Amino acid sequence: MPESGRTTKQGHIPGTTTSTTGRSISTPDGVAAARRVGLLVTLVLGGLTALPPLSMDMYLPALPEVTESLRAPAATVQLTLTACLAGMALGQLVVGPMSDRWGRRRPLLVGMIVYVAATAVCALAPSVELLIAFRLLQGLAGAAGIVIARAMVRDLYDGDEMARFFSTLMLISGVAPIIAPLIGGQILRITDWRGVFHVLAVIGVLLTVVVWRFLRETLPPERRHAGGVGEALRTMRGLLVDRVFTGYMLTGGLAFAALFAYISASPFVVQEIYGASPQTFSLLFGLNSIGLVAVGQINGKLLVGRVSLDKALGWGLAVILLASVALLLMTSGVFGEPGLVPVAAGLFVLMSAMGLALPNTNAQALMRTPHAAGSGSALLGTSSFLIGAVASPLVGIAGEATAVPMALVQLICAVGALTCFLAMCRPWRTPEPQSA
């Protein structure tokens, strides 16, 4: 990757220069402008990363209603989540290398337009099969926002600064899962589940306009890849043979799968098993999201720069593992009938620990991909969403009367994540990677 000197890189924040480490450094005469534009970039990238949780979580309180409306089994309706997740996974494999070749803006705008169209069709779906199909397309198109936002962060930042920025993005995007179920629950008070998709389509239109109007290109032509599919596949293969990159990729993917097991199962666990209303479920989901955001901010504001990223990541994985064990013991009846409050507390701890695991796995992996941020981001996102898509139907395999499958899937994912981290990343032996 070409290194910059004291001149400003094309596409970087005006009023800054870029050092050979890739960090943005404000010049004295451009500090105010850099802060204003930097805040705008942060908000837009946060909006792009918030779109997937909006698409997933606003829809969650409506799952029981969709089951009744379309006369489909709960396991089949859960495939609407799986389809969207799988689409987001596969779409990133396409959009990531495209953004390395053609820049970030054009693939992003095309993806956003298709997302809006697919969401509008979801609102009109007459059958669960058609809903699953267009949720898949919605996910394929929505992948553009996920992968390109992460690649733009890698274009602009490096090292601890990148880890801090990911934690900042978690603060912004974390508002989405807090308010999305609440919005979804309120929408269900005045209309049916189709109204949720109408609202998502409007949000997509607004975000597309903001991206078109305000988001600048961050990948200058001299840093783009001119090759086609063959070069993209070779680049990805080169990343996958890097044991440490693959270790962080699998660690993050398995941690995300534990989170998605909760996302997929919680509407039925909280509402059907424990008898809570859609509004109570939305409130609990929001509290869990607040925990995730709060710990993410502790990571970015207090831990990064004081504690190694690997150490913070290890703490997060250990807490996820302990929370998963506790949830399995409670849901399997070892402590009798625990009720909603203890189970909700265990889920809160598990979700909060994701604030240490997810931003640090992303930062550690992407620090090894300065030459191919789009492809690296695509592999990270694809692995997370594919593993999550596998976990989603497993949580409902025993029906709607028990939460044991959810807790068991979370425990398996937690053990797998910690194993990959220790065996492949080897944090006690491998120094934290430096950018090229």
C-alpha positions in Angstrom: 0.0 0.0 0.0 1.5 3.4 -0.9 2.5 5.4 2.1 1.6 9.0 2.4 3.9 11.7 3.7 2.8 15.0 5.0 0.3 15.7 2.2 -3.4 15.0 2.8 -4.6 11.7 1.3 -7.5 12.0 -1.1 -10.8 11.1 0.5 -9.5 11.7 4.1 -10.9 14.2 6.4 -10.1 17.8 5.2 -7.8 19.6 7.5 -5.9 16.4 8.4 -2.7 14.7 7.2 -2.0 11.0 7.4 1.1 9.5 8.9 2.8 6.4 7.8 0.8 4.5 10.4 -2.5 5.6 8.8 -3.6 7.8 11.8 -5.4 11.0 11.0 -3.5 14.0 12.5 -5.2 17.4 12.6 -3.2 20.4 11.3 -3.3 23.5 13.4 -5.2 25.5 10.7 -7.8 22.8 10.1 -8.7 21.5 13.5 -12.2 23.0 13.6 -13.1 21.9 10.1 -11.7 18.4 10.7 -13.8 18.0 13.8 -17.0 19.1 12.0 -16.4 16.9 9.0 -15.1 14.1 11.2 -18.3 14.2 13.3 -20.4 14.0 10.1 -18.5 11.0 8.8 -18.9 9.3 12.2 -22.7 9.9 12.1 -23.1 8.7 8.5 -20.9 5.5 9.1 -22.8 4.9 12.3 -26.1 5.1 10.4 -24.9 2.6 7.9 -23.8 0.2 10.7 -27.2 0.8 12.4 -29.2 -0.3 9.4 -28.7 -4.1 9.9 -29.8 -4.1 13.6 -32.8 -1.9 12.6 -33.7 -4.4 9.8 -33.4 -7.3 12.3 -34.6 -5.9 15.6 -37.5 -3.7 14.7 -39.1 -6.8 13.2 -38.5 -9.0 16.3 -41.7 -8.1 18.3 -43.8 -8.9 15.2 -42.5 -12.5 14.8 -45.4 -14.1 16.7 -47.9 -12.0 14.7 -46.2 -13.0 11.4 -46.5 -16.6 12.4 -50.2 -16.2 12.9 -50.8 -13.9 9.9 -49.1 -16.0 7.3 -50.1 -19.3 9.0 -46.6 -20.6 9.2 -44.7 -22.5 11.9 -42.4 -20.6 14.2 -39.3 -22.3 12.8 -40.3 -21.3 9.3 -40.9 -17.7 10.3 -37.5 -17.7 12.0 -36.1 -18.4 8.5 -37.0 -14.8 7.6 -34.3 -13.8 10.0 -31.9 -16.4 8.7 -32.5 -15.3 5.1 -31.8 -11.7 5.9 -28.6 -12.7 7.8 -27.4 -15.0 5.1 -28.0 -12.3 2.5 -25.9 -9.9 4.5 -23.2 -12.5 4.7 -23.0 -13.3 1.0 -23.5 -9.7 -0.1 -20.4 -8.7 1.8 -18.3 -11.1 -0.2 -19.4 -9.3 -3.4 -19.5 -5.7 -2.2 -16.2 -5.8 -0.3 -13.9 -6.6 -3.3 -16.0 -4.3 -5.5 -15.3 -1.4 -3.1 -11.6 -2.2 -3.3 -11.8 -1.9 -7.1 -14.3 0.9 -7.7 -14.1 2.9 -4.5 -16.6 3.0 -1.6 -19.3 5.4 -2.8 -20.7 3.8 -5.9 -21.2 0.2 -4.6 -22.7 1.7 -1.4 -25.3 3.8 -3.3 -26.3 0.9 -5.5 -26.8 -1.3 -2.5 -28.9 1.2 -0.6 -31.2 1.7 -3.6 -31.8 -2.1 -3.9 -32.3 -2.3 -0.1 -35.1 0.2 -0.3 -36.9 -1.7 -3.1 -36.6 -5.1 -1.4 -37.9 -3.7 1.9 -40.9 -2.2 0.1 -41.7 -5.6 -1.4 -41.4 -7.3 2.0 -44.2 -5.1 3.2 -46.5 -6.6 0.5 -45.5 -10.2 0.8 -48.6 -12.5 0.7 -46.8 -15.7 1.9 -43.9 -16.6 4.1 -42.0 -18.0 1.2 -42.0 -14.7 -0.7 -41.2 -12.9 2.6 -38.1 -15.2 3.0 -37.0 -14.5 -0.6 -37.1 -10.8 -0.3 -35.6 -10.7 3.2 -32.7 -12.5 1.5 -32.5 -9.7 -1.1 -32.9 -7.1 1.6 -29.9 -8.7 3.3 -27.8 -8.9 0.1 -28.3 -5.2 -0.5 -28.0 -4.1 3.1 -24.6 -5.7 3.2 -23.1 -2.7 1.4 -23.6 -0.5 4.4 -22.0 -2.9 6.8 -18.8 -3.8 4.8 -18.2 -0.4 3.3 -18.6 1.4 6.6 -16.0 -0.9 8.2 -13.7 -0.5 5.2 -13.9 3.3 5.4 -12.9 3.1 9.1 -9.8 1.2 8.0 -9.1 3.8 5.2 -9.1 6.5 7.8 -7.7 5.1 11.0 -5.2 2.5 12.4 -4.1 1.0 15.6 -5.7 2.1 18.9 -7.4 4.9 17.0 -9.3 2.3 14.9 -10.3 0.4 18.0 -11.6 3.6 19.5 -13.5 4.5 16.4 -15.2 1.0 16.3 -16.3 1.6 19.9 -17.7 5.0 18.9 -19.6 3.3 16.0 -20.9 0.8 18.5 -22.3 3.8 20.6 -24.1 5.2 17.5 -25.2 1.9 16.0 -26.0 0.6 19.5 -28.9 3.1 19.7 -30.6 1.1 16.9 -31.2 -2.1 18.8 -32.2 -0.1 21.8 -34.9 1.8 20.0 -35.8 -0.6 17.2 -37.8 -3.1 19.2 -39.5 -0.2 21.0 -40.4 1.3 17.7 -41.5 -2.1 16.4 -43.7 -2.6 19.5 -45.3 0.8 19.1 -45.9 0.2 15.4 -47.8 -3.0 16.3 -50.1 -0.9 18.4 -51.4 1.0 15.4 -50.9 -1.4 12.5 -49.7 -4.9 11.7 -46.2 -6.3 11.0 -46.2 -4.9 7.4 -46.0 -1.4 8.9 -42.6 -2.3 10.2 -41.3 -2.7 6.7 -42.9 0.5 5.6 -40.9 2.3 8.3 -37.7 0.5 7.3 -38.2 1.6 3.7 -38.5 5.2 4.7 -35.4 5.0 6.8 -33.6 3.4 3.9 -34.6 6.3 1.6 -33.4 8.9 4.1 -30.1 7.2 4.6 -29.5 6.9 0.9 -30.0 10.6 0.4 -27.6 11.4 3.3 -25.0 9.1 1.8 -25.3 10.6 -1.7 -25.2 14.1 -0.4 -22.6 14.1 2.4 -20.4 10.9 2.4 -17.1 11.5 0.5 -14.9 8.9 -1.1 -12.2 7.5 1.2 -10.3 5.3 -1.2 -8.3 7.3 -3.8 -7.8 5.8 -7.3 -4.1 5.1 -6.7 -5.0 2.7 -3.9 -7.7 0.7 -5.7 -7.2 -2.8 -7.2 -7.5 -3.0 -10.9 -8.0 -6.8 -11.0 -11.2 -8.7 -11.4 -12.7 -11.7 -9.6 -9.5 -13.7 -9.8 -7.5 -11.1 -8.0 -10.2 -10.7 -5.4 -10.2 -14.4 -4.7 -6.4 -14.4 -4.4 -6.5 -11.5 -2.0 -9.1 -13.3 0.2 -7.1 -16.5 0.0 -4.0 -14.6 1.2 -6.0 -13.2 4.1 -7.4 -16.6 5.1 -3.9 -18.3 5.2 -2.9 -15.7 7.8 -3.5 -17.8 10.9 -3.9 -14.8 13.2 -6.4 -13.0 10.9 -8.4 -16.1 10.5 -8.3 -16.6 14.3 -9.8 -13.2 15.0 -12.3 -13.7 12.2 -13.6 -17.0 13.7 -13.5 -15.6 17.2 -15.6 -12.7 16.2 -18.0 -14.8 14.1 -18.7 -17.3 16.9 -19.2 -14.5 19.5 -21.6 -12.9 17.0 -23.4 -16.2 16.7 -24.0 -16.3 20.4 -25.5 -12.9 20.2 -27.6 -13.8 17.3 -28.9 -16.9 19.0 -30.3 -14.5 21.6 -31.7 -12.2 18.9 -33.4 -15.1 17.1 -34.8 -16.9 20.2 -35.6 -14.1 22.6 -39.0 -13.0 21.1 -40.3 -16.6 21.8 -38.4 -17.1 25.0 -39.6 -13.8 26.6 -43.1 -13.7 25.2 -44.2 -17.3 24.7 -42.3 -19.1 27.5 -42.3 -16.3 30.2 -45.6 -14.6 29.1 -44.2 -11.1 28.6 -46.0 -8.6 26.3 -44.3 -7.3 23.1 -43.7 -4.0 24.9 -42.0 -5.7 27.9 -39.9 -7.7 25.5 -38.9 -4.5 23.7 -37.9 -2.9 27.0 -35.7 -5.8 28.0 -34.1 -5.9 24.6 -33.4 -2.2 24.9 -31.8 -2.6 28.3 -29.5 -5.4 27.0 -28.5 -3.1 24.1 -27.7 -0.3 26.6 -25.4 -2.8 28.4 -23.6 -3.6 25.1 -23.2 0.1 24.2 -22.0 1.0 27.7 -19.3 -1.7 27.9 -18.3 -0.7 24.3 -17.7 2.8 25.5 -15.8 1.6 28.5 -13.6 -0.3 26.0 -13.1 2.7 23.7 -12.7 5.5 26.3 -11.0 3.7 29.2 -9.4 0.4 28.2 -7.9 1.1 24.7 -4.4 2.5 25.1 -4.2 1.3 28.7 -4.9 -2.4 28.3 -3.9 -4.5 25.3 -6.7 -5.2 22.8 -6.1 -9.0 23.3 -6.5 -8.7 27.1 -9.8 -6.8 26.8 -11.0 -9.3 24.2 -10.1 -12.2 26.5 -12.0 -10.7 29.3 -15.1 -10.3 27.1 -14.9 -13.9 25.9 -14.6 -15.2 29.5 -17.7 -13.3 30.6 -19.7 -14.5 27.6 -18.7 -18.1 28.5 -19.7 -17.7 32.1 -23.0 -16.1 31.3 -23.8 -18.9 28.8 -23.1 -21.6 31.4 -25.4 -19.8 33.9 -28.2 -19.5 31.3 -27.9 -23.2 30.4 -28.1 -24.2 34.1 -31.2 -21.9 34.7 -33.1 -22.9 31.5 -32.5 -26.6 32.1 -34.1 -26.4 35.5 -31.1 -27.1 37.6 -32.2 -24.3 40.0 -35.9 -25.0 39.6 -38.1 -22.5 37.7 -36.0 -19.3 37.8 -38.6 -17.0 36.2 -38.0 -14.2 33.8 -35.8 -11.9 35.9 -32.8 -14.2 36.5 -32.8 -15.3 32.8 -33.0 -11.7 31.7 -30.1 -10.9 34.0 -28.0 -13.6 32.4 -28.8 -12.4 28.9 -27.9 -8.8 30.0 -24.5 -9.9 31.1 -23.9 -11.9 27.9 -25.0 -9.0 25.7 -22.9 -6.5 27.7 -19.7 -8.5 27.3 -20.1 -8.3 23.5 -19.0 -4.7 23.9 -15.5 -6.0 24.6 -15.5 -8.9 22.1 -16.8 -7.4 18.9 -15.0 -4.1 18.4 -11.6 -5.6 19.5 -11.9 -8.6 17.1 -12.7 -6.2 14.2 -9.8 -3.9 15.1 -7.2 -6.7 15.5 -8.2 -8.4 12.3 -8.3 -5.2 10.2 -5.0 -4.0 11.4 -3.6 -6.9 9.3 -5.3 -5.8 6.1 -4.2 -2.3 5.2 -3.8 -3.3 1.6 -7.3 -4.8 1.2 -9.7 -3.3 3.7 -12.8 -4.1 1.7 -11.9 -7.8 1.2 -10.9 -8.1 4.9 -14.1 -6.4 6.0 -16.1 -8.7 3.7 -14.5 -11.8 5.2 -15.1 -10.6 8.8 -18.7 -9.8 8.1 -19.5 -12.8 6.0 -18.1 -15.3 8.6 -20.1 -13.6 11.4 -23.4 -13.6 9.4 -23.0 -17.1 8.1 -22.2 -18.6 11.5 -25.1 -16.6 12.9 -27.4 -17.8 10.2 -26.5 -21.4 11.1 -27.2 -20.7 14.8 -30.6 -19.1 14.2 -32.7 -22.1 13.3 -31.0 -24.3 15.9 -32.4 -22.2 18.8 -36.0 -23.3 17.8 -35.2 -26.9 17.1 -37.1 -28.1 20.3 -40.1 -25.9 19.7 -41.4 -22.9 21.6 -41.7 -24.5 25.0 -38.1 -24.4 26.2 -35.2 -22.0 26.1 -32.5 -24.8 26.5 -31.6 -24.8 22.8 -30.8 -21.0 22.9 -28.6 -21.4 26.0 -26.9 -24.5 24.6 -26.1 -22.8 21.2 -24.7 -19.8 23.1 -22.5 -22.0 25.2 -21.1 -23.9 22.2 -20.4 -20.6 20.4 -18.7 -19.2 23.5 -16.5 -22.2 23.9 -15.6 -22.1 20.2 -14.8 -18.4 20.2 -12.5 -18.7 23.2 -10.8 -21.8 21.7 -10.1 -20.0 18.4 -8.8 -17.0 20.2 -6.3 -19.0 22.3 -5.3 -21.6 19.7 -5.0 -19.4 16.6 -4.4 -15.9 17.8 -2.1 -17.0 20.6 -2.2 -13.7 22.4 0.5 -14.6 24.9 3.0 -15.3 22.0 2.0 -13.1 19.1 2.6 -9.4 19.4 -0.3 -7.1 18.4 0.1 -6.6 14.6 1.3 -3.4 13.2 0.0 -2.0 10.0 2.1 -2.1 6.8 
